[in-house]
Amino acid sequence: MEFATRLNTLQTSIYSQLAELKRELQLSGKDLIDLSIGSPDLSPPHSVKQVISQLSLEDHAYDYTLTRGIPEFREACANWYKKRFNVDLNPETEVLPVMGSQDGLSHIFWAFINKGDAAIIPDPGYPIYSDGLALVEGEKIPLPLEERNNYLPDLSVISVANASKAKLMILNYPNNPTAAVASHEFFQEVVEFAAKYNIVVCHDAAYTELAFDGYKPMSFLQTEGAKEVGVEFHSLSKTFNMAGARLGFVVGNAKVLKALETIKSNIDYGTFRPILKAGIVALQGSREIIDRNQNTYKKRRDIWVEGCIRAGWQMSKPKGSMFVWAPVPKNLKSLSFVKDLATEAGVILVPGVAFGEYGEGYVRVGLVKDEEKIKEAVRRVRGFLTNKD
């Protein structure tokens, strides 16, 4: 049995090691607090669950839907963007539903990248960016995200040669894994850079509705000229706790969306109709659940960060996302630290190196457990660090 060589390029080794370690610890009876995943543990609004429950009993719910979904969902997305970001979108040509933003982010490469073509990928970055590019055998131009620059890329470090051959640029703010945030000035610089070098910008905006301390993330499309150079991916997974429902949408440049639609129409089909209807209810609902999510994650963030600082582990409070990006204490390698912490304390994090070369020296903490579990995780971390002294 001979497998495709592209499988060798996918980033599976570190995640496989973590999965195996977790399995071994569970079999040994170790009590684990898993803060490695990025999936919300909170529930969607009752109205969303109710729509899915009711409509799934109707016979016509099981008909095919087109790749473009249903008009009402696209209109709800456009209306939500107008209300939230004051961005005008044509629901017929500038909105496309996807089966979760990761689905769209993986397929966008098929629409633009031929074998050997280049894309600019953030490092550290969410793995699907690199893996999606690897699946089409594209060339990766790493874009370093460093603490000294608040994890915003310095576009001036991209050589003219690399910028000229790049066809896509992936960005993500609020960021996973670093939890960094972006400014209007940065996005304006991106638009000018993309226009100069004819690069399509794909902004992953999954975490715009998870922000704290008065910070309000902006949409890339709020930037003048952004719609001419790119698109933005949004997810109902994080905003409305609908991760398992697999529903997101892409907005922006009509030509880009048409190309993505063509790819997807040959790979899959439309999203389950009750899920689309539930998405409409979520988008048209009040901000109550968003406010609740923000308050919940803020409390968890404060418990984790303040507790770790008291334990001697220094880290910053993020303004957005559901993650904390923390430097590894004791000058350890990130994978070694994560393995030791899991084995000795039963707390599982993700080593920064899993997100790229520039992630080494850090770990990502997912704030995906309730407050009592977070407090217990902090107690375990404190004991672990004390034993290391």
C-alpha positions as CSV (number, residue, x, y, z in Angstrom):
1,M,0.0,0.0,0.0
2,E,1.7,3.2,-1.2
3,F,0.5,6.5,0.3
4,A,0.7,10.0,-1.3
5,T,3.9,11.8,-0.4
6,R,1.8,14.9,0.7
7,L,0.9,13.0,3.8
8,N,4.5,13.3,4.9
9,T,4.2,17.1,4.9
10,L,1.3,17.4,7.3
11,Q,2.0,18.5,10.8
12,T,1.0,15.4,12.7
13,S,4.0,14.4,14.8
14,I,3.7,16.6,17.8
15,Y,-0.1,16.3,18.0
16,S,0.3,12.5,17.7
17,Q,2.8,12.5,20.5
18,L,0.4,14.5,22.7
19,A,-2.5,12.2,21.8
20,E,-0.5,9.2,22.7
21,L,0.7,10.7,26.0
22,K,-2.8,11.6,26.9
23,R,-4.0,8.1,26.2
24,E,-1.2,6.6,28.3
25,L,-1.9,8.9,31.2
26,Q,-5.7,8.1,31.1
27,L,-5.0,4.4,31.0
28,S,-2.8,4.7,34.0
29,G,-5.6,6.4,35.9
30,K,-4.1,9.9,35.9
31,D,-6.7,12.7,36.5
32,L,-6.2,15.1,33.6
33,I,-7.2,18.7,33.0
34,D,-7.0,19.2,29.3
35,L,-6.4,22.8,28.3
36,S,-4.9,21.9,24.9
37,I,-8.1,22.0,22.8
38,G,-9.6,25.0,21.1
39,S,-13.2,24.0,21.3
40,P,-15.8,25.9,23.4
41,D,-17.2,24.0,26.4
42,L,-20.2,26.4,26.6
43,S,-23.6,25.8,25.1
44,P,-25.2,27.6,22.1
45,P,-28.3,29.7,22.8
46,H,-31.4,27.7,23.5
47,S,-33.1,29.1,20.5
48,V,-30.4,27.7,18.2
49,K,-30.7,24.2,19.7
50,Q,-34.5,24.5,19.4
51,V,-34.4,25.3,15.7
52,I,-32.1,22.4,14.9
53,S,-34.3,20.0,17.0
54,Q,-37.5,21.1,15.4
55,L,-36.4,21.4,11.8
56,S,-34.5,18.1,11.8
57,L,-37.9,16.4,12.1
58,E,-39.2,17.8,8.8
59,D,-38.8,15.7,5.7
60,H,-37.6,18.5,3.4
61,A,-34.8,19.3,5.8
62,Y,-32.9,16.4,4.3
63,D,-32.9,17.8,0.7
64,Y,-29.6,18.9,-0.8
65,T,-28.7,22.5,-0.3
66,L,-26.4,24.2,-2.8
67,T,-22.9,25.2,-1.9
68,R,-24.1,28.8,-1.6
69,G,-26.5,27.6,1.1
70,I,-29.9,29.4,1.3
71,P,-30.5,33.1,0.6
72,E,-31.8,33.8,4.1
73,F,-28.5,32.7,5.7
74,R,-26.4,34.9,3.3
75,E,-28.6,37.8,4.1
76,A,-28.3,37.2,7.8
77,C,-24.5,37.2,7.5
78,A,-24.5,40.4,5.5
79,N,-26.9,42.1,8.0
80,W,-24.7,40.9,10.9
81,Y,-21.6,42.4,9.3
82,K,-23.3,45.7,8.7
83,K,-24.5,45.9,12.3
84,R,-21.3,44.7,13.9
85,F,-18.6,46.2,11.6
86,N,-20.6,48.7,9.4
87,V,-19.3,46.8,6.4
88,D,-21.7,46.6,3.4
89,L,-21.9,43.2,1.7
90,N,-23.9,41.9,-1.3
91,P,-25.4,38.7,0.0
92,E,-25.6,37.3,-3.6
93,T,-21.9,37.7,-4.5
94,E,-19.9,38.6,-1.3
95,V,-21.1,36.0,1.2
96,L,-20.4,32.3,1.0
97,P,-21.3,29.7,3.8
98,V,-18.7,27.1,4.6
99,M,-18.8,24.0,6.9
100,G,-16.8,25.8,9.5
101,S,-14.1,28.4,8.8
102,Q,-11.4,25.7,8.8
103,D,-13.2,24.1,5.8
104,G,-13.0,27.3,3.9
105,L,-9.4,28.0,4.9
106,S,-8.3,24.6,3.7
107,H,-10.1,24.8,0.4
108,I,-9.0,28.3,-0.5
109,F,-5.6,27.0,-1.5
110,W,-7.2,24.8,-4.1
111,A,-8.5,27.8,-5.8
112,F,-5.2,29.7,-6.1
113,I,-2.2,27.5,-5.5
114,N,-0.7,25.3,-8.2
115,K,2.2,22.9,-7.3
116,G,5.2,25.1,-6.4
117,D,3.2,28.3,-6.0
118,A,3.9,30.3,-2.9
119,A,1.8,31.6,0.0
120,I,2.7,33.7,3.0
121,I,1.9,31.9,6.2
122,P,2.1,33.2,9.8
123,D,4.6,31.4,12.1
124,P,3.4,30.5,14.7
125,G,0.0,29.9,13.1
126,Y,-3.0,27.7,13.2
127,P,-1.9,24.4,11.6
128,I,-4.5,24.3,8.8
129,Y,-2.7,27.3,7.2
130,S,0.4,25.2,6.6
131,D,-1.4,21.9,6.1
132,G,-3.8,23.4,3.6
133,L,-0.9,24.7,1.6
134,A,1.0,21.4,1.9
135,L,-2.0,19.5,0.5
136,V,-1.7,21.4,-2.8
137,E,2.1,21.1,-2.8
138,G,2.6,24.8,-2.4
139,E,5.7,26.7,-1.2
140,K,5.5,28.2,2.3
141,I,6.9,31.6,3.0
142,P,7.0,31.9,6.8
143,L,5.9,35.2,8.3
144,P,7.4,35.5,11.8
145,L,5.2,36.6,14.6
146,E,7.5,37.7,17.5
147,E,6.8,39.1,20.9
148,R,9.0,42.1,20.3
149,N,6.5,43.3,17.7
150,N,3.4,42.3,19.7
151,Y,3.0,39.3,17.4
152,L,2.2,41.4,14.4
153,P,4.2,40.5,11.3
154,D,6.8,43.0,10.0
155,L,6.0,43.0,6.3
156,S,9.3,44.7,5.6
157,V,11.1,41.5,6.3
158,I,9.5,39.9,3.3
159,S,11.9,40.1,0.4
160,V,10.8,41.6,-2.9
161,A,11.4,38.2,-4.5
162,N,9.1,36.4,-2.1
163,A,6.4,39.1,-2.1
164,S,6.4,39.0,-5.9
165,K,5.9,35.3,-6.1
166,A,3.4,34.9,-3.3
167,K,-0.3,34.5,-4.4
168,L,-1.9,34.3,-1.0
169,M,-1.3,35.7,2.5
170,I,-3.0,34.3,5.6
171,L,-3.6,36.5,8.6
172,N,-5.5,35.9,11.9
173,Y,-6.5,38.5,14.5
174,P,-7.4,38.1,17.4
175,N,-4.7,35.5,16.9
176,N,-4.5,31.8,17.5
177,P,-2.2,30.8,19.2
178,T,-0.7,34.1,20.4
179,A,-4.0,35.8,21.3
180,A,-2.5,39.0,19.8
181,V,-4.7,41.7,18.4
182,A,-4.3,44.0,15.3
183,S,-4.9,47.7,14.6
184,H,-6.4,49.6,11.8
185,E,-3.0,50.9,10.9
186,F,-1.7,47.4,10.5
187,F,-4.6,46.3,8.3
188,Q,-4.1,49.4,6.1
189,E,-0.4,48.4,5.7
190,V,-1.5,44.9,4.7
191,V,-4.0,46.2,2.1
192,E,-1.3,48.4,0.5
193,F,1.2,45.6,0.5
194,A,-1.3,43.2,-1.0
195,A,-2.3,45.7,-3.7
196,K,1.4,46.4,-4.6
197,Y,2.3,42.7,-5.1
198,N,-1.1,41.4,-6.3
199,I,-1.6,39.1,-3.3
200,V,-4.9,37.8,-2.1
201,V,-5.4,38.3,1.7
202,C,-7.3,35.7,3.7
203,H,-8.1,37.0,7.2
204,D,-9.3,34.4,9.7
205,A,-11.5,36.4,12.0
206,A,-12.9,33.5,14.1
207,Y,-12.2,35.3,17.4
208,T,-13.6,38.8,16.8
209,E,-16.4,38.3,19.4
210,L,-14.1,37.1,22.2
211,A,-12.5,40.2,23.5
212,F,-11.9,41.8,26.9
213,D,-11.2,44.9,28.9
214,G,-13.1,47.2,26.5
215,Y,-11.2,46.1,23.4
216,K,-13.4,45.6,20.3
217,P,-11.7,43.8,17.4
218,M,-12.3,45.2,14.0
219,S,-12.9,43.4,10.7
220,F,-10.2,43.4,8.1
221,L,-12.9,44.6,5.6
222,Q,-13.3,47.8,7.6
223,T,-10.0,48.9,6.0
224,E,-10.3,51.0,2.9
225,G,-9.5,48.9,-0.2
226,A,-9.6,45.5,1.7
227,K,-12.5,44.1,-0.3
228,E,-10.4,44.7,-3.5
229,V,-7.6,42.5,-2.2
230,G,-9.1,39.8,0.1
231,V,-11.7,38.0,2.1
232,E,-12.5,37.3,5.7
233,F,-13.5,34.0,7.3
234,H,-15.8,34.0,10.2
235,S,-17.0,31.1,12.4
236,L,-20.1,30.5,14.4
237,S,-18.1,27.9,16.4
238,K,-16.5,30.5,18.8
239,T,-19.1,33.3,18.6
240,F,-22.1,31.1,19.3
241,N,-20.6,27.9,20.7
242,M,-21.7,25.9,17.6
243,A,-18.4,24.2,17.0
244,G,-19.9,20.7,16.3
245,A,-22.5,22.2,14.0
246,R,-19.7,23.1,11.5
247,L,-20.9,26.4,10.2
248,G,-19.0,29.5,9.1
249,F,-19.0,31.9,6.3
250,V,-16.5,33.9,4.1
251,V,-17.1,37.4,3.0
252,G,-15.4,40.0,0.8
253,N,-14.1,39.9,-2.7
254,A,-16.7,38.4,-5.1
255,K,-14.1,36.9,-7.5
256,V,-12.3,35.1,-4.7
257,L,-15.6,33.7,-3.3
258,K,-16.7,32.5,-6.7
259,A,-13.4,30.6,-7.1
260,L,-13.9,29.1,-3.7
261,E,-17.5,28.2,-4.5
262,T,-16.3,26.4,-7.6
263,I,-13.8,24.3,-5.7
264,K,-16.3,23.4,-3.0
265,S,-19.1,22.5,-5.4
266,N,-16.7,19.8,-6.7
267,I,-15.6,18.6,-3.3
268,D,-18.8,18.7,-1.1
269,Y,-22.2,20.2,-1.2
270,G,-24.3,22.5,1.0
271,T,-24.6,22.6,4.8
272,F,-27.5,20.8,6.4
273,R,-30.5,23.1,6.2
274,P,-31.5,23.0,9.9
275,I,-27.9,24.1,10.7
276,L,-28.2,27.0,8.3
277,K,-31.5,28.0,9.8
278,A,-30.0,27.8,13.3
279,G,-27.2,30.1,12.1
280,I,-29.8,32.6,11.0
281,V,-31.3,32.6,14.5
282,A,-27.9,33.0,16.1
283,L,-26.9,35.9,13.9
284,Q,-30.2,37.7,14.3
285,G,-30.3,37.2,18.1
286,S,-29.2,39.5,20.8
287,R,-25.6,39.9,22.0
288,E,-26.5,38.2,25.3
289,I,-24.6,35.0,24.5
290,I,-21.6,36.9,23.2
291,D,-21.5,39.1,26.4
292,R,-21.8,35.9,28.5
293,N,-19.0,34.2,26.6
294,Q,-16.7,37.2,27.0
295,N,-17.4,37.5,30.7
296,T,-16.8,33.7,31.2
297,Y,-13.6,33.7,29.3
298,K,-12.4,36.9,31.0
299,K,-12.9,35.3,34.5
300,R,-11.1,32.2,33.4
301,R,-8.2,34.3,31.9
302,D,-7.8,36.2,35.1
303,I,-7.8,33.1,37.3
304,W,-5.2,31.5,35.1
305,V,-2.9,34.4,34.5
306,E,-3.0,35.9,38.0
307,G,-2.6,32.5,39.6
308,C,0.3,31.6,37.4
309,I,2.0,34.9,38.1
310,R,1.6,34.4,41.8
311,A,3.3,31.0,41.3
312,G,6.2,32.7,39.6
313,W,5.3,32.0,36.0
314,Q,5.1,35.4,34.2
315,M,2.7,35.9,31.3
316,S,0.5,38.7,29.9
317,K,-3.3,39.0,29.9
318,P,-4.6,38.7,26.3
319,K,-7.1,41.2,25.0
320,G,-8.8,38.6,22.8
321,S,-9.4,34.9,21.9
322,M,-9.9,32.0,24.2
323,F,-6.2,31.3,24.6
324,V,-3.2,32.5,26.7
325,W,0.2,32.4,25.1
326,A,2.8,32.0,27.7
327,P,6.6,31.8,27.7
328,V,7.9,28.4,28.9
329,P,9.3,28.8,32.4
330,K,12.7,27.4,33.5
331,N,14.1,27.8,30.0
332,L,12.8,24.4,29.0
333,K,11.9,23.3,25.5
334,S,8.1,23.7,24.9
335,L,7.5,20.0,24.2
336,S,9.5,18.8,27.1
337,F,7.7,21.2,29.5
338,V,4.3,20.1,28.2
339,K,5.2,16.4,28.6
340,D,6.5,16.9,32.1
341,L,3.6,19.1,33.2
342,A,1.1,16.5,31.9
343,T,2.9,13.5,33.4
344,E,3.6,15.1,36.8
345,A,0.7,17.5,37.3
346,G,-2.0,16.2,34.9
347,V,-2.4,19.5,33.1
348,I,-2.2,19.3,29.3
349,L,-1.2,22.3,27.2
350,V,0.0,22.7,23.6
351,P,3.8,23.3,23.0
352,G,4.3,26.4,20.9
353,V,6.5,24.5,18.5
354,A,3.4,22.7,17.3
355,F,2.4,26.0,15.6
356,G,5.7,26.6,13.9
357,E,9.4,27.3,14.4
358,Y,8.7,30.7,16.0
359,G,6.4,29.1,18.5
360,E,9.3,27.4,20.3
361,G,9.7,28.8,23.8
362,Y,6.0,29.2,24.4
363,V,2.9,27.2,25.2
364,R,-0.8,27.7,24.4
365,V,-3.3,27.5,27.1
366,G,-7.0,26.9,26.1
367,L,-9.4,28.5,28.6
368,V,-11.9,25.7,27.9
369,K,-12.7,24.4,31.4
370,D,-14.9,25.9,34.1
371,E,-13.5,28.2,36.8
372,E,-13.1,25.5,39.4
373,K,-11.1,23.4,36.9
374,I,-9.0,26.4,36.0
375,K,-8.3,27.0,39.7
376,E,-7.3,23.4,40.2
377,A,-5.0,23.6,37.1
378,V,-3.3,26.6,38.6
379,R,-2.8,24.8,41.9
380,R,-1.2,21.9,40.0
381,V,1.0,24.2,38.1
382,R,2.1,25.9,41.3
383,G,3.1,22.6,42.8
384,F,4.9,21.5,39.6
385,L,6.9,24.7,39.5
386,T,7.8,24.5,43.2
387,N,9.1,21.0,42.7
388,K,11.3,22.2,39.8
389,D,13.0,24.8,42.0
